[in-house]
Amino acid sequence: MKKEEKNKLGNTLLEYLETIFGALIMAAGIALFLLPNQLSSGGVAGIATITYYLFKIPMGTMILIINIPLFLISIYKIGANFFIKSIVGTFSLSFFIDLLDKIEPLTNDRFLACVYGGIIIGLGTALILKANSSTGGSDLVSYVARKYKPTIRTSDVIMIIDIIIVTLNMLFFNEIEIGLYSAIAIYIMGKVIDIAFEGVNFTKLMIIVSEKSYEIAKEIEDRIQRGITRSIWERYVYRKRKTSTNVCSS
């Protein structure tokens, strides 16, 4: 076997291990924090939370049942590698949730549950995303939706689904606090994922190509008070001084 093939095989194996380990971390956040306190992380897990309390169906089992038709719909729309890893991620998440659900919850305080649950689930999700995988649910729906309409933003699809599911949770349990705490958990999850991908102190660079670079530089400096490249700013200042000099001279 060639060295390149060995490296590719090693990377693929690592991605599968990261998917399984990420699913374990997610399951811990759900089974030990959110689920015992009737909180939702949105998506398929949110629906499974309702059926868990309404019909006593194990949450992991319900997640698997809901995801089966989603995978059947998406089988021709996603790549084989992504599809197989997502199957592994979904089965792993379902198995670990039902396994960990037998353990006593770590807290019955909803605020603590939404904070720590959000952090743990965010870490697990980030690990799975870094492995170019998923655990099905809203991630899979957004992926398929983009195949049909590329202009749709993944974050918008997931956000809409989460809002609908959290609202259903709140209506079913008839407690507005459940919706509020669930929203906190989902927000924390998103922040943890951002930190995992970009770090705590991350910066973004935007390159603007325009014939009105000086005017744009001035607006950026005055209105949003962000840094700009020194060369552009110096040219802007030089132009401004030159204009002032010409006015004075005249």
Residue pairs with C-beta under 8 A, 6 or more apart in sequence:
1 9
12 81
14 131
15 85
15 131
15 132
15 133
16 85
16 88
16 131
18 127
18 128
18 130
18 131
18 133
19 85
19 88
19 89
19 92
19 127
19 128
19 131
19 133
20 88
20 89
20 92
21 127
22 89
22 124
22 125
22 126
22 127
22 128
22 131
22 133
23 89
23 92
23 93
23 96
23 124
23 128
23 135
24 92
24 96
24 124
25 120
25 121
25 123
25 124
25 127
26 93
26 96
26 120
26 121
26 124
26 125
26 128
26 135
27 60
27 92
27 93
27 96
27 97
27 99
27 100
27 124
28 96
28 100
28 120
28 124
29 41
29 116
29 117
29 118
29 119
29 120
29 121
29 123
29 124
30 41
30 45
30 59
30 97
30 117
30 121
31 59
31 96
31 97
31 100
31 101
31 103
32 100
32 103
32 105
32 106
32 117
33 39
33 105
33 106
33 107
33 112
33 113
33 114
33 116
33 117
33 120
34 40
34 41
34 45
34 49
34 113
34 114
34 117
34 121
34 182
34 185
35 49
35 52
35 59
35 97
35 101
35 105
36 105
36 108
36 113
37 105
37 107
37 108
37 109
37 110
37 113
37 114
37 181
38 49
38 53
38 169
38 173
38 175
38 178
39 49
39 110
39 113
39 114
39 117
39 169
39 178
39 181
39 182
39 185
40 46
40 49
40 165
40 166
40 169
40 178
40 182
40 185
41 117
41 118
41 121
41 182
41 185
41 186
41 189
42 138
42 158
42 161
42 162
42 165
42 166
42 182
42 186
43 137
43 138
43 139
43 158
43 161
43 162
43 165
44 63
44 66
44 67
44 136
44 137
44 138
45 59
45 63
45 137
46 162
46 165
46 166
46 168
46 169
46 182
47 62
47 66
47 165
47 168
48 57
48 59
48 60
48 62
48 63
48 66
49 59
49 169
50 168
50 169
50 172
51 57
51 59
51 62
52 58
52 59
52 62
53 172
53 173
54 172
58 97
58 98
58 101
59 97
59 98
59 101
60 93
60 94
60 95
60 96
60 97
60 98
60 99
60 101
61 94
61 98
63 90
63 93
63 94
63 97
63 136
63 137
64 90
64 91
64 94
66 137
67 90
67 136
67 137
67 140
70 136
70 137
70 140
70 141
70 144
71 83
71 86
71 87
71 90
71 136
71 140
73 144
74 83
74 140
74 143
74 144
75 83
77 143
77 144
77 147
78 86
78 140
78 143
78 144
78 147
81 132
82 132
82 133
82 134
85 131
85 132
85 133
85 134
86 133
86 134
86 135
86 136
86 140
88 133
89 128
89 133
89 134
89 135
89 136
90 134
90 135
90 136
92 135
93 135
105 113
106 116
107 113
107 116
110 177
110 178
110 181
111 181
113 181
113 185
114 181
114 182
114 184
114 185
114 188
115 184
115 185
115 188
117 185
118 184
118 185
118 186
118 187
118 188
118 189
118 192
119 188
119 189
119 192
121 185
121 189
122 188
122 189
122 190
122 191
122 192
122 193
122 196
123 192
123 196
125 135
125 189
125 193
126 192
126 193
126 196
126 197
127 196
128 134
128 135
129 193
129 197
130 196
130 197
134 140
134 143
138 157
138 158
138 161
138 162
139 158
141 157
141 161
142 152
142 154
142 157
142 158
142 161
143 154
145 152
145 157
146 152
146 154
146 157
162 186
166 179
166 182
166 183
166 186
167 179
169 178
169 179
169 182
170 176
170 178
170 179
170 182
208 216
210 216
213 232
213 235
213 236
214 232
214 235
214 236
214 239
217 228
217 232
217 233
217 236
218 236
220 226
220 228
221 228
221 233
